[in-house]
Amino acid sequence: MAGTLQKIAEFRSFAKPTWRPKLSPFCISLTGITQEQVDGAPDFPEVASRFSAFLVQHGLIHPRTGERLMRFCWCTDGPFDIRDFVVKQCFISNISMPPWIRGDVVDVRKLVGALSAIVGAHTSKPTFPRRMSPNIEHQLRLLELGPFEGRQHSGIDDSRNIARIIIELARRGVRLVPNTPIQPGRRWPWMGRSGQILEQYCLTPHHSSFHKAVEL
């Protein structure tokens, strides 16, 4: 919590893909997620419902309306996970974005990059080039937090390491303010009617993100 800078609880669930449900070898190799794990997992709307119950349990949202009862925001490595992927998945699942996920996001990568520039201007420590976007491992190195703990690209391990970074940023006096907007109504060229995917737009490397398994 903000007052104590401690981890209070964790939520983890795989989500069963409903479009192209067979994982690619690349996805399995990158994330460590197996076909058996997602085959036995709930679909995304059920995962969202379970996560909603998790938020209710911890007094963050109203059990009936889903409205926020406390101030909180999402913290992600880069803008993509919630700003883009959750919006896309809600379209594919043909559901509205839950009210508790709307709002702005703290892009932790952006905060660490800005801190790197400030540190580099006043010390001899190395900084990241402006064109470089530091991944979690690089952020941990900059903050002198030691190596990445767990398996990279595992949703739960990525989240645990992001939490380490967030705590350290707060300890250093960095203001943890949202810096990335979510656009629930955003649309991409591959989106047809509600929940319909236009296959002709999904056959290029640019859209390879749809081959990923979902892990919250």
C-alpha positions in Angstrom: 0.0 0.0 0.0 1.1 3.6 -0.6 1.7 4.3 3.1 3.8 1.2 3.8 5.3 0.4 0.3 4.6 -3.3 0.8 3.0 -5.9 -1.3 -0.3 -6.9 0.1 -1.7 -9.6 -2.1 -1.4 -11.2 -5.6 -3.8 -12.4 -8.2 -2.8 -14.7 -11.0 -4.8 -16.5 -13.7 -4.3 -17.8 -17.2 -7.0 -17.1 -19.7 -8.0 -19.5 -22.4 -7.6 -18.0 -25.9 -10.9 -18.1 -27.9 -9.3 -16.9 -31.2 -6.5 -19.1 -32.5 -6.4 -21.1 -29.2 -3.3 -23.1 -30.1 -0.2 -21.5 -28.8 2.8 -20.9 -31.1 6.2 -22.5 -30.2 7.5 -18.9 -29.9 4.9 -18.0 -27.3 5.6 -21.2 -25.3 9.3 -20.6 -25.4 9.1 -16.9 -24.5 6.6 -17.1 -21.6 6.9 -20.7 -20.3 3.1 -21.0 -20.6 2.0 -24.5 -21.8 -0.9 -25.5 -24.0 -2.3 -27.6 -21.1 -2.3 -24.5 -18.8 -4.4 -22.4 -21.1 -6.7 -25.3 -22.2 -7.7 -25.7 -18.6 -8.0 -22.0 -17.9 -11.2 -19.9 -17.8 -12.0 -17.6 -20.7 -11.2 -13.9 -20.4 -14.6 -12.7 -19.2 -14.5 -15.2 -16.3 -11.0 -14.1 -15.4 -12.1 -10.5 -15.4 -15.0 -11.5 -13.1 -12.7 -13.3 -10.7 -10.3 -10.4 -10.7 -13.2 -8.1 -9.9 -14.0 -10.3 -6.9 -10.3 -10.0 -5.9 -10.6 -6.2 -5.9 -13.8 -6.3 -3.9 -12.1 -8.5 -1.4 -9.5 -5.9 -0.8 -11.9 -3.0 -0.6 -10.9 -1.3 -3.8 -14.2 -1.4 -5.7 -17.9 -1.5 -4.9 -19.2 -5.1 -5.0 -22.3 -4.2 -7.0 -21.3 -1.3 -9.3 -17.6 -1.9 -9.7 -16.9 1.7 -9.0 -13.7 2.6 -7.2 -13.8 3.0 -3.4 -10.1 3.9 -3.1 -7.7 5.8 -5.3 -5.5 3.4 -7.2 -4.0 3.0 -10.7 -2.4 0.4 -12.8 1.4 0.2 -13.2 2.8 -1.5 -16.3 6.1 -1.9 -18.0 5.5 0.2 -21.1 2.0 1.4 -22.2 0.9 -1.7 -24.1 -0.5 -4.2 -21.6 -3.6 -2.3 -20.5 -3.7 0.7 -22.9 -3.8 -1.7 -25.9 -4.0 -5.4 -25.1 -6.9 -5.2 -22.6 -8.9 -3.0 -25.0 -8.3 -5.5 -27.8 -9.2 -8.5 -25.6 -12.5 -6.9 -24.5 -13.4 -6.4 -28.1 -12.5 -10.0 -29.0 -14.5 -11.2 -26.0 -17.4 -8.9 -26.9 -17.5 -7.3 -23.4 -17.3 -3.7 -22.2 -14.2 -2.7 -20.4 -15.0 -3.0 -16.6 -15.2 0.4 -14.9 -12.4 -0.4 -12.5 -9.9 -0.8 -15.3 -10.7 2.6 -16.9 -8.5 5.6 -16.2 -4.9 6.4 -16.8 -1.9 4.1 -16.3 1.5 4.6 -14.8 4.0 3.6 -17.5 6.9 2.6 -15.2 9.3 2.3 -18.0 8.8 6.0 -18.8 9.3 7.0 -15.2 12.6 5.1 -15.0 13.8 6.5 -18.3 13.1 10.0 -17.0 14.9 9.3 -13.7 17.9 7.9 -15.7 18.2 11.2 -17.5 18.2 13.1 -14.2 20.7 10.8 -12.5 23.0 11.0 -15.6 23.0 14.8 -15.6 24.2 15.0 -12.0 26.5 11.9 -11.7 28.8 9.8 -13.8 26.4 6.9 -13.8 25.5 5.5 -17.2 22.1 6.4 -18.6 19.9 5.0 -21.3 20.0 6.6 -24.7 16.9 8.6 -25.5 16.0 6.2 -28.3 16.3 3.2 -26.0 13.3 1.9 -24.0 14.6 0.2 -20.9 13.0 -3.2 -20.2 12.5 -4.5 -16.7 15.9 -6.0 -16.4 17.6 -2.7 -17.4 15.3 -0.8 -15.0 16.4 -3.0 -12.1 20.0 -2.5 -13.1 19.7 1.3 -13.2 18.0 1.3 -9.7 20.7 -1.1 -8.4 18.0 -3.6 -7.3 19.9 -6.7 -8.4 18.9 -9.1 -11.1 15.4 -10.0 -12.4 13.8 -12.4 -10.0 12.0 -15.3 -11.6 11.3 -15.9 -15.3 11.2 -13.0 -17.7 7.9 -12.7 -19.7 6.0 -14.6 -17.0 3.1 -12.4 -16.1 3.4 -13.0 -12.3 7.2 -12.6 -12.3 7.1 -9.5 -14.4 4.5 -8.0 -12.0 6.6 -8.8 -8.9 9.7 -7.1 -10.4 7.6 -4.1 -11.5 6.5 -3.9 -7.8 10.1 -3.8 -6.7 10.7 -1.0 -9.1 7.7 1.0 -8.0 8.7 0.7 -4.3 12.2 1.9 -5.1 10.9 4.8 -7.2 8.6 5.9 -4.3 11.5 5.5 -1.8 13.6 7.9 -4.0 10.8 10.5 -4.0 9.6 10.0 -7.5 6.0 11.0 -8.0 4.0 8.0 -9.1 1.4 9.7 -11.2 -0.4 8.3 -14.3 1.2 9.2 -17.5 -0.5 7.1 -20.1 -4.2 7.3 -21.1 -6.5 4.4 -21.8 -8.9 4.7 -24.7 -11.6 2.1 -24.3 -13.2 3.0 -27.6 -10.0 2.8 -29.6 -10.2 0.6 -32.8 -7.6 -1.2 -34.9 -7.9 -2.1 -38.7 -8.5 -5.8 -37.9 -11.7 -5.0 -35.9 -14.8 -5.7 -37.8 -18.2 -5.9 -36.1 -18.3 -6.2 -32.4 -16.1 -9.2 -31.5 -15.3 -10.0 -35.1 -11.7 -10.3 -36.3 -10.9 -9.5 -39.9 -8.5 -12.2 -40.7 -6.9 -10.4 -43.7 -5.4 -7.9 -41.2 -3.9 -10.5 -38.9 -1.5 -12.2 -41.2 1.5 -9.9 -41.0 4.3 -9.7 -38.4 2.9 -6.3 -37.3 -0.1 -8.1 -35.8 1.9 -11.0 -34.3 0.8 -9.9 -30.8 -2.4 -11.8 -31.2 -0.6 -15.0 -31.0 0.3 -14.4 -27.4 -1.4 -16.2 -24.5 -3.1 -14.0 -22.0 -1.8 -14.0 -18.4 -3.2 -11.6 -15.8 
